[in-house]
Amino acid sequence: MINDWNLYCQLARVYCQHKMQRLRLVLVICLGFLCGAICAKDYSVLDYGARGDGSTLNTLAIQAAIDDAANHGGGRVIIPKGRFVSGTIFLKSNVNLHLKKNAIILGSLSPLNYRRVAKWKALIQANEVCNIAITGSGTIDGRGARLALKIDSLFYAGEIDSAYYNAVEKRPKWNIRPQLVYSYKCNNISVSGVTLKNSACWVQTYEQCSHVKIQGIKVDSDTYWNNDGIDIVDSKNVRITHCAINAADDGICIKSEDWTRAYFCDSIYIADCRVRSSASAIKFGTSTVSHIRNVVVRNIKVYDTYRSAIAIEAMQGGVLENILVEDVVAHNTGNAIFLRIGQIRGAKLPGTLRNITLRRIKVSVPFKRPDYAYEMRGPALPYFHNVFPSSITGIPGFPVQNVVLQDITIVYPGRGNAAYANMPTHRIVDVPEMPAAYPEFSMFGELPAWGFYIRHVEGLYLKNVKVKIRKNDYRPAFVFDDVSRLTLDGLKVKGDKKPNPLFMKEVSDFIKVK
């Protein structure tokens, strides 16, 4: 068993290194071509009539500069110092939209000034073009709260159909609230240096794209609902590095939504980022219609995050596999690790989740909610509960497969009280399966473990996993339910007064090394 897992880890490591070497080579070639193609000439938007006074609508002027640059083979479209209001502009092939220091593109506050590509409206659109860039040290500010509230008021004025309004959540639906950047079916994309802030919906999405490089950007969007920091959808050869994300929804999210499965996520590298989220910091899913494979996430700092530091979810029939997450430090984060298989949104089959390695991860979980001080806090739960454990859960007949947790340390506050909320181990059958429910670490209600709750898993290797509790909890540290091929190597439980911190039900092929 142990040798098999070591071999798997070695093969996964070699495979990921090989994929990353290929990705770096391709990126170097693409960026060399990109630099040569789009750095040939500068086109200042001032020469096309733009005015940075914070009130003039500059959509046509900025678009004219972009079109002129594209018609002459490419170049840099310069946004100088100033506040340039604009509606939707479209990037063209071989064009770099370059924002100088103290340059600001302000999103128009009129919903009529935004246009759609595929299913999204956005301030900056890129549709089936190549060799494009957004660079510089300036800012793209969507003024999302004001824009979204303007859209909201139009519904109550009878100018927006109820089909575009979420009556339960009391806000306009996502598809009429503009993002800041939306790129669809584009190749060779570079986004670097800029600040993206205050979106009305997701901040930026790269869908069905290839060779995407996002480096050294700042996202600051704690302003309205669904403010995901970065969304990668059915895209290949993606590199996200040295970014700072503060988002009112998921920080960095990888999704798959192509029902034809012609497009899927492959060869994605995320490293050296700092993330704060009112949802989950690093999230795979919830949409996994097609596949997500060969992803490396490393050296991530997470702070003040409401939900999970790492959430990996296979929910809609797609395959999510070959994932390596390492060197993550999460402070003041509501949950450490959440792995889940489900079957949501009418999917014919559940997802497949396999070959997952998480290592060198440290998380501190608070007793109080971690995002209390932020503008857009995560939604409060409608029931009493104690602090939730990390969890790895499949569903009957569809187990999570081949998971390695190595060198993991999670510190919990404890204070679990059965008089406050109670799910004892003798009632473990009462923990609901909920295969069609939206996946969140809190979805099952009170759970019978304070450290890890693990159910419906085939192949689980825990090496040097340590959980620590600050104050006593009525629950055991670990609960294993319907788990096969389980190896515990160097497991440590600290601060728990119970004589047996492990509870096992229907566990087979179990090995405890020490």
Rosetta blueprint (number, residue, H / E / L):
1 M L
2 I H
3 N H
4 D H
5 W H
6 N H
7 L H
8 Y H
9 C H
10 Q H
11 L H
12 A H
13 R H
14 V H
15 Y H
16 C H
17 Q H
18 H H
19 K H
20 M H
21 Q H
22 R H
23 L H
24 R H
25 L H
26 V H
27 L H
28 V H
29 I H
30 C H
31 L H
32 G H
33 F H
34 L H
35 C H
36 G H
37 A H
38 I H
39 C L
40 A L
41 K L
42 D E
43 Y E
44 S E
45 V H
46 L H
47 D H
48 Y H
49 G L
50 A L
51 R L
52 G L
53 D E
54 G E
55 S E
56 T E
57 L E
58 N L
59 T H
60 L H
61 A H
62 I H
63 Q H
64 A H
65 A H
66 I H
67 D H
68 D H
69 A H
70 A H
71 N H
72 H L
73 G L
74 G L
75 G E
76 R E
77 V E
78 I E
79 I E
80 P L
81 K L
82 G E
83 R E
84 F E
85 V E
86 S E
87 G L
88 T L
89 I E
90 F E
91 L L
92 K L
93 S L
94 N L
95 V E
96 N E
97 L E
98 H E
99 L E
100 K L
101 K L
102 N L
103 A E
104 I E
105 I E
106 L E
107 G E
108 S L
109 L L
110 S L
111 P H
112 L H
113 N H
114 Y L
115 R E
116 R E
117 V E
118 A L
119 K L
120 W E
121 K E
122 A E
123 L E
124 I E
125 Q E
126 A E
127 N E
128 E L
129 V L
130 C E
131 N E
132 I E
133 A E
134 I E
135 T E
136 G E
137 S L
138 G L
139 T E
140 I E
141 D E
142 G L
143 R L
144 G H
145 A H
146 R H
147 L H
148 A H
149 L H
150 K H
151 I H
152 D H
153 S H
154 L H
155 F H
156 Y H
157 A L
158 G L
159 E L
160 I L
161 D L
162 S H
163 A H
164 Y H
165 Y E
166 N E
167 A L
168 V L
169 E L
170 K L
171 R E
172 P E
173 K L
174 W H
175 N H
176 I H
177 R L
178 P L
179 Q E
180 L E
181 V E
182 Y E
183 S E
184 Y E
185 K L
186 C L
187 N E
188 N E
189 I E
190 S E
191 V E
192 S E
193 G L
194 V L
195 T E
196 L E
197 K E
198 N L
199 S L
200 A L
201 C L
202 W L
203 V L
204 Q E
205 T E
206 Y E
207 E E
208 Q L
209 C L
210 S E
211 H E
212 V E
213 K E
214 I E
215 Q E
216 G L
217 I L
218 K E
219 V E
220 D E
221 S E
222 D L
223 T L
224 Y L
225 W L
226 N L
227 N L
228 D L
229 G L
230 I E
231 D E
232 I E
233 V E
234 D L
235 S L
236 K E
237 N E
238 V E
239 R E
240 I E
241 T E
242 H L
243 C L
244 A E
245 I E
246 N E
247 A E
248 A L
249 D L
250 D L
251 G L
252 I E
253 C E
254 I E
255 K E
256 S E
257 E L
258 D L
259 W L
260 T L
261 R L
262 A L
263 Y L
264 F L
265 C E
266 D E
267 S E
268 I E
269 Y E
270 I E
271 A E
272 D E
273 C E
274 R E
275 V E
276 R E
277 S E
278 S L
279 A L
280 S L
281 A L
282 I E
283 K E
284 F E
285 G E
286 T E
287 S E
288 T E
289 V L
290 S L
291 H L
292 I E
293 R E
294 N E
295 V E
296 V E
297 V E
298 R E
299 N E
300 I E
301 K E
302 V E
303 Y E
304 D E
305 T E
306 Y E
307 R E
308 S E
309 A E
310 I E
311 A E
312 I E
313 E E
314 A E
315 M L
316 Q L
317 G L
318 G L
319 V E
320 L E
321 E E
322 N E
323 I E
324 L E
325 V E
326 E E
327 D E
328 V E
329 V E
330 A E
331 H E
332 N E
333 T E
334 G E
335 N E
336 A E
337 I E
338 F E
339 L E
340 R E
341 I E
342 G L
343 Q L
344 I L
345 R L
346 G L
347 A L
348 K L
349 L L
350 P L
351 G L
352 T E
353 L E
354 R E
355 N E
356 I E
357 T E
358 L E
359 R E
360 R E
361 I E
362 K E
363 V E
364 S E
365 V L
366 P L
367 F L
368 K L
369 R L
370 P L
371 D L
372 Y L
373 A L
374 Y L
375 E L
376 M L
377 R L
378 G L
379 P L
380 A L
381 L L
382 P L
383 Y L
384 F L
385 H L
386 N L
387 V L
388 F L
389 P L
390 S E
391 S E
392 I E
393 T E
394 G L
395 I E
396 P L
397 G L
398 F E
399 P L
400 V E
401 Q E
402 N E
403 V E
404 V E
405 L E
406 Q E
407 D E
408 I E
409 T E
410 I E
411 V E
412 Y E
413 P L
414 G L
415 R L
416 G L
417 N L
418 A L
419 A L
420 Y L
421 A L
422 N L
423 M L
424 P L
425 T H
426 H H
427 R H
428 I H
429 V H
430 D H
431 V L
432 P L
433 E L
434 M L
435 P L
436 A L
437 A L
438 Y L
439 P L
440 E L
441 F L
442 S L
443 M L
444 F L
445 G L
446 E L
447 L L
448 P L
449 A L
450 W L
451 G L
452 F E
453 Y E
454 I E
455 R E
456 H E
457 V E
458 E E
459 G E
460 L E
461 Y E
462 L E
463 K E
464 N E
465 V E
466 K E
467 V E
468 K E
469 I E
470 R L
471 K L
472 N L
473 D L
474 Y L
475 R L
476 P L
477 A L
478 F E
479 V E
480 F E
481 D E
482 D E
483 V E
484 S E
485 R E
486 L E
487 T E
488 L E
489 D E
490 G L
491 L L
492 K E
493 V E
494 K E
495 G L
496 D L
497 K L
498 K L
499 P L
500 N L
501 P L
502 L E
503 F E
504 M E
505 K E
506 E E
507 V E
508 S E
509 D E
510 F E
511 I E
512 K E
513 V L
514 K L
